[in-house]
Amino acid sequence: QVQLVETGGDLVQPGGSLRLSCVASGSIFSDNTMGWYRGQQRDPVATMTTGGSMWYADNVKGRFTISRDNAKDTVYLQMNSLKPEDTAVYYCYLRGSPPGGTFFSDFWGQGTRVTVSS
């Protein structure tokens, strides 16, 4: 099965920065979307496809940057100018589809906690 492991969550002061990492392992489809969601409701934060298409939530645009290393099935989230409202558990997400397939398989990590406080 596919497993996602997030790292990088920490306590940081407002205005500070963190970089989250997520490594996917297992039977991963080569064509996929990876991204970050946060909170109990898993609000979308940022996503990126293997083809390089990116999406950001409005409240993180200009502050967060998503990137990925396709060869390592790893996605990163560089978070700058952090605000207290960014405090949440951040979950890694992967949606994959087999070549020529029309269905998706979704996977979630266990989450990494980010706390923004002075």
N, C-alpha and C positions, 0 to 999 in steps of 0.2 A: 504494500500500500504506500501511498504518498504521505510523507511526514514533512511538516514545516516547523522549523525551530527558529524563534526570534531571539535576538540578543540586543543589548544596547540601552535598554531602559534604565533610567537613573533619576536621582533628584538633581534638579538644576534650578538656578535662579532665573527670574524673569529676564528676558533679553539674551539668555544663554543659548547654547547649541547642544544638540545631541545627534548622533547618527545611529539609526536602527538598522540591523541586518537580519535577513531571513534566508535561510538555506533550505531548499527543497531537496528531498531525497526520495528514492523509490522509482516506481514506474511512471515517469513524467512524460507527458506528450510534448513533443518538440514545439508545437504551436500552442502558446498559452498566454494567459494574462496573469500577472502577479501584482499585488498591491497591498495597501494598508487600510485598515478600518479600525475604529476606536470606540470605546465605550460599550456598555451593555447592549445597546441597540446596534452595535457594529456600524456606526456611521462611516460612510466612505470618506477617505482622506485623499488617496492618490492611487492610481493604477497605471500600469505600463505593460504593453504587449511585447512579444518577442520581436515584432516588426518595428518597435520604437514609438508607437502611438501612446501618448500620455494624457491623463486626465487628473485634474485637481479640484478638490472642493474649493468653493469661493473663499472660505475663511482661512485657507492656508496658502493661497496663491501669493507668490512673491516671497514667501518665507520658507516653504518646504520644497525640496527637490527630490524626485524619485529617480532612481537609476537602477540598472540591472546588469548582471554579468550572465549572459545566456549560457555560456559554456559551463558555468558553475551552478546554474539554476538558482541564482541568488539575486535578491532584490534589496535595495537600500533605500532608506529615507533619511535624507539630511534635513534636519529641523533647525532653523535659525530663528532668531528673534522670538523665542518661545514666550508664550503668555500663560498666565495661570489657567485660563480656560482650555489650554491644550492638555491639561492634566487628564490622564485616562490610561487604561490598559490598551495598548496598541496590538492589533491582531494582524498577522500576515495571512494573505489569501492567495489562492491559486485556482484558476479556472482553466482547464485544458480540454482540448478536443483532438481526437485522432485524425490523421491525414484523411481528407475526404469525408470526415464525419460531420454529422449535423447535430450531435448532442454534446453536452458539456459535463465535465466532472469537477465538482467544487471541493476544495480542501481548506481547512483552517488550522492555524497554529494555536498554541496555548496562550499566547499573549506575553507582552513585556510591559511593565508598568513605567510610565513616565509621570513624574511629579514636578510641577513647575511652581516653586514657592521661594520666597525670600526668608 
